[in-house]
Amino acid sequence: MNVKHTRTIDLGPFSVGGDNGLFLICGPCVIESRDVLMEIAEALKTWSDKEGVPMVFKASYDKANRTSLNSFRGPGMEEGLVMLQEVKSQFGFPILTDVHLPDDAAPVSEVADILQIPAFLCRQTDLLLAAAATRAVVNVKKGQFMAPSDMKPVVQKISESGNKNLMVTERGSSFGYNNLVVDMRGLVEMREYGFPVIFDATHSVQRPGAGDGYTAGDGALAPYLARAAAAVGVDGFFIETHVRPEEAQSDRENLIPFLQLPRLWEQLQGLSEMVKG
């Protein structure tokens, strides 16, 4: 690995990348309701304060790429941003959420500290440039259909537009039909671009379209892949969670239940410190 430390990015309450330790992007897949959102945020805040976990809260206001027309998408941008602002104000988390259209970038950046480009949209130049123009941090998920080397031009589109506050996220690669695999070598390669690299443990165990009109998953395997990524060396983790996982309205089968997070985080920190030390 040629790059020992990636670029440092200031998120307000803490910084990521550089020689900083691991941080966690965590929350439900989608905003289901205000009450559920606040319940999850409160649980994460209590834990993160107790254990000193540098945490970004994530939730989507719209899941635009659901498998079925009947799948729950979320409250939409206007209502969703109000709820995410409430989480930010009450709990002090930096906020991450997805943007799908160039015109969404500016209004979303008024609330979100990190604009996330979904994997299926990571080559959309207009979306990338619109997100970069906000000067918010931009987190780009590597497309399931792309090699790690394909992310270099993506990184260049954003960084050469003048926004160096950039992160890239590995979330698995398509392997035949209805399956994903993770090539851990990609974490090493993308880290060499000089920006923080995140491992998305929960989307990496999806089985796209494998359910009856929905995306299935193997959530029990997510901790194994997360530990492997920590051993390779990453700057942070993206993990979807829920306080009542059996009731989650999106990605129910591949999330990591909240009660399992503390033990896993302890393991990930230990592995990361050993590798980076």
N, C-alpha and C positions, 0 to 999 in steps of 0.2 A: 504494500500500500504506500503510495507516494505522498499522500496527504495525511499527516498525523492529526491536524486540527482543521476543521472547516471554518467558514466565516462565522463570526459572532453576530447574533441578531438580538436586539433589545426588545423584549416584549412588555416592558414596564415593570411588573413585579419581579421579574427575573430575566436573565439572558440565556440564550441557547446557542449551541454550536461552540466553536472555539475550543477552549479547554474546560468548558462547563460540563457538568455531569448530565446524566439522562434527564429528559423531561417527558411528560405524558400528555397526549391529546386524548381526551376521554369524554364520553357522554353517550346519549342514546343515538340511534341511527337517525331518527326523525322526531320532530316535535309532535307529540301525540295530543297533549293538552297542557294548559298552564300548570295544573296541579301536578301532573306526572313530571313535567320538566323541572319544577321547583323541588320536588321530592328527590329526584336524582341529583340535582345540583347541590342540595343541602347535604346529602350523604357523602358526595365527593368532597365537598368543602370540609366537613368534619374530619374525614380521613386525611386529606391533604394537609390540613393545619396540624393535626396530631403528629404526622410522620414527616412533615416537611417535604411533601411531594410537589415539585414545580409542575403545575397543571394548567393546561388550556382546556376550556370547556367547549365541546363540539356538539352541534345538533343541526340538522337540516330543516329548513322551513318548507322545502319542496323536494321530493324525490322524483325528479323528472324522467328517470329511466326505469321505472318499475316494470316488472315483467308483464303484468296484466292491467288492463284498463280499470279493473275493479279494485286494484291494490290501493291502500291508503297512501296518500302523497304528502300530507301535512297541511298546515293552515295557510300556506302561501306567504309571500314576502312581507307584505305590510303587517299582518298580524304576527307573523313569526319574528320579525325584527323587534317589535314591541316586547315580546316575551324574552328574547335574547338580551335586550337592553336591561330588563328587570333582573335577569340572572347576573349580568355584569355589575350592575349597581349594588345589588344586595350582597353578592358573594365575592366580588373583586376579581373574578377570573378574566384573563384574556379570552376572547371569543373567536372561534373558528366556525365558518359555515360555508356551504357550497354556493358558487355562482354558475349559472348556466348560459346566460346571455350577456353580451357586452354592455347593454344598457343597465343591467342590474348592478354592475361593479361599483359605481359611484355611490348609490344610495346604501348598498350593503356595507360599504367601507365606513359609513358614518357610525356603525355599531360594531362591526366585526374588526378585530385586530388582524386576523388572518383570513384572506380570501382563498378558498380551496377550489382548484380546477379539477373536476371529476375526471377519472381515468379515460372515459370514452371521449372526452372533449380536449384532451391534452395537446392535440395538434392544431386546434382552432386558433389561428393567429389573431383574429380580431378580439377574441375573448381574452387571450393572454395579454395582449397589449392594453386592453381596457382595464384589466386587473392591475397590471403594472403601473398604469398612469395614476392610480389612486394613491400610490406610495405606501399602501398597506403591505404587510408581509403577504407573499403569495406562496401557497403550498400546491405544487403540481403533483398529482398522482400519475405514475407511469401507466400507460395503457396496457391492458392485458395482452394486446396484440403487438407490443413493441419490445425490441431488444433494449438492454440498458444503454447501449451506444446511441440509440434513437433519441434518448433524452437530452443529449448534448445540444442539438439545435433548439430544443424547447427552452433549455436554460439560457441559451444565447439570445433568443427572442426577448426574454424578459430582462436579462441583465444588460444587454446592449441598448435597451430602450431607456436605461437610466435607473432602474430599480434593482438594487443589489440585495434587497430583503427577500430572499428566495429560499425555499426548501423543496426537496423532492422526496416523494414517497413511493416505496415499493409495495405493491398489493397483489403480487402473484401474476402468473402468465398463463394464457390459455393452453390447455393440454388436451387435445382432442375435443370431444364434445362434453359439455356440462362438468368441466373439471378445471382446476387451476393447480399449478405447481410453483414453487419458489426456488429460483436459482440464486443461492446466497452469494455467488460471485458478482452478481449485479450490484449488491450493496457496496462492494469494494470499488467497482468501476464507477458508479455514480458518485461516490465520495470523492473521487479524484477530480470532479468538476469544481470542488472547492466550497460547496454549499451544504448546509446540514442535510443529512439523510435520515428519513423516518421509515420505520417498518410498520406497516399496517397488518397487525397480527390477525384481526378478525375477518377482514375482507379476503385475506389470502387463503382462507379455508372455505370460501363460498363454493357452491356447486351451481353455477349459473343455469337457470332454467330447469334444474333437475327436479323441482317440486311440481305439483299439479298447478301450473300457472303462477309459480313463484320461484324465487331463488332459494335453494336449500343450502345446507352447509354442514361442516363438521367442527363445531365449536370446541369440542373436547380436544382437538388437535392444535388449537391456537396457542396454548401455552408452550407446547413443544417447539413450534416455529419461532415464537418470541424468544425463547431461551437460545435457540440456534443463532438468531440475528444478533442477540446481545454478545454472544461469543465471537461473532465475526467483527462486530464493532459498528454501532450506529449512534446517532445523536439523540434519538427519541423514539417513542412508540405511539402508535395510533391504535386505540383499543375501544371498541364500542361495548357499552355495558348497560345494565338495567337493574333496578332494585327488585323488580318482579319479572324476570326474563320470560316466563311462560306467557305473559300478557303483552310482550313487545309486538308492535304492529309492523315492524320491518327488521329483517336480519335476525329474527328470533333464534334461528338454528346455528348461527356462527358467532354470536356475541359471547363475551365472558361475563358471567354473573358478578354483580358487585361484590358479593361476599368472598369471591375467589381472588379479587384484585390484590389485597394487601400482601398475601403470601407470594404471589407471582411477582409483584413489584420488588419485593425483597430479593428474590432470586435474580431478577434482571439487573438490579443494581450491583449485586455481588459479582456477577459475571462481567459486567461492563467495567467495573473497577479493576478486576483482575486483568482484563485484556488491555485496557488503556494504561494501566499502571506500569 
